[in-house]
Amino acid sequence: MSEEAQYVVELNRNAFGSKEWTAAHARLAEMQTLQLISSLTFGQVNEWKDQLVDPEAAEYTIRDASCPNEYVQKLTEIHNFT
């Protein structure tokens, strides 16, 4: 059991219905929700990754650095964003 969950259990016994109890429950629920969303997201990404024909192909590459400015400039000229 997580520290946060143990804290909520303690508050259930000693401070039921207090503002502190309410805040602890809300915080625990948020943390559990974010953990669930994270798990679902990583699961989906792994599922998609398994479906890729060639995960090393250039179109699936995540860059560490942004594209050179001259590439971006060309795009803005083409689409009249300037």
C-alpha positions as CSV (number, residue, x, y, z in Angstrom):
1,M,0.0,0.0,0.0
2,S,1.3,3.4,-0.9
3,E,2.2,6.1,1.7
4,E,-0.7,8.2,0.5
5,A,-3.2,5.3,0.8
6,Q,-1.9,4.5,4.3
7,Y,-2.4,8.2,5.2
8,V,-6.0,8.0,4.0
9,V,-6.6,4.9,6.0
10,E,-5.3,6.6,9.1
11,L,-7.5,9.6,8.5
12,N,-10.5,7.3,8.0
13,R,-10.0,6.2,11.6
14,N,-9.0,9.4,13.2
15,A,-10.4,12.4,11.2
16,F,-13.3,11.1,9.3
17,G,-15.2,14.0,7.5
18,S,-12.6,16.6,8.3
19,K,-11.2,19.0,5.7
20,E,-7.9,17.1,5.9
21,W,-9.7,13.8,5.3
22,T,-11.5,15.3,2.2
23,A,-8.3,16.7,0.8
24,A,-6.4,13.4,1.3
25,H,-9.1,11.5,-0.5
26,A,-9.2,13.9,-3.4
27,R,-5.4,13.8,-3.7
28,L,-5.3,10.0,-3.5
29,A,-8.0,9.8,-6.2
30,E,-6.1,12.2,-8.5
31,M,-2.9,10.2,-8.0
32,Q,-4.7,6.9,-8.8
33,T,-6.3,8.4,-11.9
34,L,-3.1,9.8,-13.2
35,Q,-1.4,6.4,-12.6
36,L,-4.2,4.7,-14.5
37,I,-4.0,7.1,-17.4
38,S,-0.2,6.6,-17.6
39,S,-0.6,2.9,-17.6
40,L,-3.2,2.9,-20.3
41,T,-1.1,5.3,-22.4
42,F,2.0,3.3,-22.2
43,G,0.0,0.1,-23.0
44,Q,-1.4,1.7,-26.1
45,V,1.9,3.0,-27.2
46,N,3.4,-0.4,-26.9
47,E,0.5,-1.9,-28.8
48,W,1.0,0.5,-31.6
49,K,4.8,-0.1,-31.6
50,D,4.2,-3.8,-32.0
51,Q,2.0,-3.1,-35.1
52,L,4.7,-1.0,-36.9
53,V,6.3,-2.7,-39.9
54,D,9.7,-1.1,-39.2
55,P,9.9,0.9,-36.0
56,E,13.3,2.1,-36.9
57,A,12.0,3.9,-40.1
58,A,12.7,7.6,-40.3
59,E,9.0,8.5,-40.1
60,Y,8.8,7.1,-36.6
61,T,12.0,8.7,-35.3
62,I,11.6,11.1,-32.4
63,R,14.2,13.9,-32.6
64,D,16.2,15.1,-29.7
65,A,16.7,18.5,-31.5
66,S,14.3,20.6,-33.5
67,C,14.5,20.8,-37.3
68,P,17.0,23.4,-38.7
69,N,15.5,26.9,-39.0
70,E,15.9,26.9,-42.8
71,Y,13.4,24.0,-43.0
72,V,10.9,25.8,-40.8
73,Q,11.4,29.0,-42.8
74,K,10.6,27.1,-46.1
75,L,7.3,25.8,-44.6
76,T,6.3,29.3,-43.5
77,E,7.0,30.6,-47.0
78,I,5.0,27.8,-48.6
79,H,2.0,28.4,-46.4
80,N,2.2,32.2,-46.3
81,F,2.5,32.2,-42.5
82,T,4.9,35.2,-42.7
